Amino acid sequence: MRYRDEILPQAQQVEQMADDAYRLGQTGVSAYLQALQSTRDARLRALQAEADRVAVLRSLEEAGSPFFKAMRSGMITALYNQQDVWAKFGYEGSSAEKGGYLHRGFNDLDWLSA
């Protein structure tokens, strides 16, 4: 998150300043290219950090760690407790009062690939 919130916006500012300075003739091509290389490196580090973060989360998920199980369970509960988001993922709420899912189109999720 630090890359997204701090480092990348700063790199974008540096790139814009370098671009402006070069266009106005205040800096040479070497300094301009060096600034572009620095911002490119920051973007690559951000991508690598995100890939590392995803790999760690995936390894926790695949290992079936108690932490990941608790986190997943908590997030599912949090989602299903918010009626405002139900429509976003196709949940129509409790069906017990309506006869249950079996006789009420349990297989009608058009957004779920077959």
Secondary structure, DSSP 8 states (H G I E B T S, - for coil): -HIIIIIHHHHHHHHHHHHHHHHTTSS-HHHHHHHHHHHHHHHHHHHHHHHHHHHHHHHHHHHT-HHHHHHHHHHHHHHHT-GGGGGGGT-----GGGT-STTTTTT--TTS--
